[in-house]
Amino acid sequence: QVQLVESGGGLVQPGGSLRLSCAASGSTFSINTMGWYRQAPGKERELVATITRALNTNYVESVKGRFTISRDNAKNTVYLQMNSLKPEDTAVYYCKARVGYFPPYDSWGQGTQVTVSS
């Protein structure tokens, strides 16, 4: 089993920055791709960014050039650096780990609130 704990959310003004962290524990050797997702009130959860164990990244179009996902495999931690934040980035941000191979399963964190408001 893999457990994920997010941190770093909060209230920030438009144009500001935040850095989210997601620390994994448990059977971390079996973690493959990790990612950040978000869910705004009244909306479905959406992918924000993913990063593979080989550090290949993927972003949703709306955050390209503003957000950066990174990963420290030695620390079993994934980060999301969010710059130039907009009110529409307001959401609960969740960390997800794809674990194992046969078959793989997803482990989710509890979420951290990000609010962008003046």
C-alpha positions as CSV (number, residue, x, y, z in Angstrom):
1,Q,0.0,0.0,0.0
2,V,1.0,3.6,-0.7
3,Q,-0.1,6.6,1.4
4,L,0.1,10.1,0.0
5,V,0.1,13.4,2.0
6,E,-0.2,16.7,0.3
7,S,0.8,20.1,1.7
8,G,1.4,23.7,0.6
9,G,-2.0,24.9,-0.2
10,G,-3.4,28.2,0.9
11,L,-4.7,31.6,-0.1
12,V,-2.8,33.6,-2.6
13,Q,-3.5,36.7,-4.7
14,P,-3.8,36.6,-8.4
15,G,-0.4,36.5,-10.0
16,G,1.1,34.9,-6.9
17,S,2.9,31.6,-6.5
18,L,2.5,28.4,-4.4
19,R,4.4,25.2,-4.2
20,L,2.5,22.0,-3.4
21,S,4.3,18.9,-2.1
22,C,3.1,15.3,-2.0
23,A,5.0,12.8,0.2
24,A,4.6,9.1,-0.4
25,S,5.1,6.4,2.1
26,G,4.6,2.7,2.3
27,S,5.5,0.5,-0.8
28,T,7.1,3.5,-2.6
29,F,9.3,1.2,-4.7
30,S,6.2,0.2,-6.7
31,I,5.1,3.8,-7.6
32,N,5.2,4.6,-11.3
33,T,3.6,7.8,-12.7
34,M,2.6,10.4,-10.2
35,G,0.3,13.4,-10.9
36,W,-1.7,16.3,-9.6
37,Y,-5.4,16.7,-10.2
38,R,-7.8,19.4,-9.1
39,Q,-11.5,19.7,-8.5
40,A,-13.2,23.1,-8.3
41,P,-16.7,23.5,-6.7
42,G,-19.4,22.1,-9.0
43,K,-16.9,20.7,-11.5
44,E,-15.4,17.3,-12.2
45,R,-11.9,16.4,-11.1
46,E,-9.4,17.2,-13.8
47,L,-5.8,16.3,-14.6
48,V,-3.3,19.1,-14.0
49,A,0.1,17.4,-14.6
50,T,1.8,14.1,-14.5
51,I,5.4,12.9,-14.2
52,T,6.8,9.4,-14.8
53,R,9.5,7.7,-12.9
54,A,11.8,8.7,-15.8
55,L,10.8,12.3,-15.2
56,N,8.7,12.7,-18.4
57,T,6.0,15.3,-17.8
58,N,2.6,16.2,-19.2
59,Y,0.4,19.2,-18.5
60,V,-3.1,20.3,-19.2
61,E,-3.1,23.1,-21.7
62,S,-4.5,25.7,-19.2
63,V,-1.4,25.5,-16.9
64,K,1.4,25.1,-19.5
65,G,4.0,27.8,-18.9
66,R,2.8,28.5,-15.4
67,F,3.0,25.3,-13.5
68,T,5.9,22.9,-13.2
69,I,5.7,19.4,-11.9
70,S,8.9,17.8,-10.5
71,R,9.8,14.6,-8.6
72,D,12.4,13.5,-6.2
73,N,12.5,9.7,-6.3
74,A,15.0,9.5,-3.5
75,K,12.6,11.4,-1.2
76,N,9.4,9.8,-2.7
77,T,8.0,13.3,-3.1
78,V,6.4,15.1,-6.1
79,Y,6.0,18.9,-6.3
80,L,3.8,21.3,-8.2
81,Q,5.2,24.8,-8.5
82,M,2.4,27.1,-9.5
83,N,3.2,30.6,-10.8
84,S,1.1,33.4,-12.2
85,L,-1.9,31.9,-10.4
86,K,-5.4,32.9,-11.6
87,P,-8.8,32.8,-9.8
88,E,-9.8,29.9,-12.1
89,D,-7.0,27.8,-10.5
90,T,-9.0,27.8,-7.3
91,A,-9.7,24.2,-6.4
92,V,-8.8,21.3,-4.1
93,Y,-5.6,19.8,-5.5
94,Y,-5.1,16.1,-5.2
95,C,-1.9,14.0,-5.6
96,K,-2.2,10.6,-7.3
97,A,0.2,7.7,-7.6
98,R,-0.1,4.9,-10.1
99,V,1.2,1.8,-8.2
100,G,2.3,-1.6,-9.4
101,Y,1.8,-3.3,-12.8
102,F,-0.3,-6.5,-12.6
103,P,-2.7,-4.8,-12.3
104,P,-1.8,-1.3,-11.4
105,Y,-4.0,0.7,-9.0
106,D,-4.3,4.4,-8.0
107,S,-3.6,5.8,-4.6
108,W,-4.9,9.3,-3.8
109,G,-4.0,11.9,-1.2
110,Q,-6.6,13.7,0.9
111,G,-6.3,17.0,-1.1
112,T,-5.1,20.5,-0.3
113,Q,-7.1,23.7,-0.9
114,V,-5.7,26.3,-3.2
115,T,-7.6,29.6,-3.3
116,V,-6.6,32.4,-5.6
117,S,-8.4,35.6,-4.7
118,S,-7.7,39.3,-4.0
